[in-house]
Amino acid sequence: MSGRRHIPVRTCIGCREREAQKEMLRLVRTPNGSLRLDAAGRQPGRGGYLHRREDCWKKFAKRGGTVRSFRSAVQLQARQALLEELRAGADL
């Protein structure tokens, strides 16, 4: 058995590139359809990951349709509200 530890990898829902989970921000879709930033990575609900780059946030906010990791479509207002929240916390 090797001494290496497993590093979880996730796909960004903005740019679709893969990266180590600890390098990304986790988002949670609540049952009412809103999105929340999950800083601790432990909130219940369907989750997705974004890079800490604003270009990924913009791509996610623009894209329409179903988000596979959330298993549903996320309304444009929820995406825009999340984008504003991410911009306000620029030290993420």
N, C-alpha and C positions, 0 to 999 in steps of 0.2 A: 504494500500500500504506500502510495506517495505521500509526502509531507505537505503538498500543496492544498490550499483551501479553495473551495468552490466560490467563485465570485458571480453573484446573480447579474444577469444582463437583461435590460429592458429596451423596448423600441419606442422612440419618441413619436408621439401622435401628431407632431408638427411636421418634422422633416423625414420621419421614418428611418432614421439611422439608429443603430444599436450602440449602447454604451452601458457601462457599469451602473447598476441601480443607484448606488450611493452618490453618483455624480448628477443625478436628475431630480426634478421636482415631481412629487406625486399629486395628482388631482383626484378628487372623489366626486362622483355623481350621486347626489342625494335622491331619495325616492320622489321628491317633488320636481326633479329635473334641474335643480341648480347645481353649480359647480363650486367646490371649495378646494382651497389649497390645503394639503395634508402634510404639514411640516414634519410631524413625527412619523408618518408612514403607517399609522395604525388605525385610522378611522374606518368604520365599517362602510361598505358600499362598493360599487364598481369603481375601479381605479384605472388611471392611465398615467403615463409619464411624459414629461417635457424636459428638454434641455434647459439650461439656465440662460439661454440666448434669446434676445428679443425677436430675432428673425423666425425662430421656431414658434414663438407665441403668436406672431402675426399669421403665420401659415395655418396654425390651428384655428385661429379666430376667423379666417376667411373661408376655410374649407366647409362645405355643406354636407348634408347627408349623415348617414349613420357612422358613429365612431365605434369601431369593432370592440375596443377594450371596455367601452361603456355599455355595449349591447343595445344601444338606442341612439337616436339623433339627439343632439344637444342644440337647443335653440340659440339663435344668433345673439339674443340679448344676454344669455348666460355666458357665452363665449366672450362678448365684449366686456362684460362686468369683470370677468376673470382677468382679461388683459389689463384693465385699469388697476386691479388689485396687484397684479404682478409688477406693473410699472411703479406703483406707489412703494412697494417693498424692494426697491432696486438693489438692496444689499443682499439679496437672496444669493 
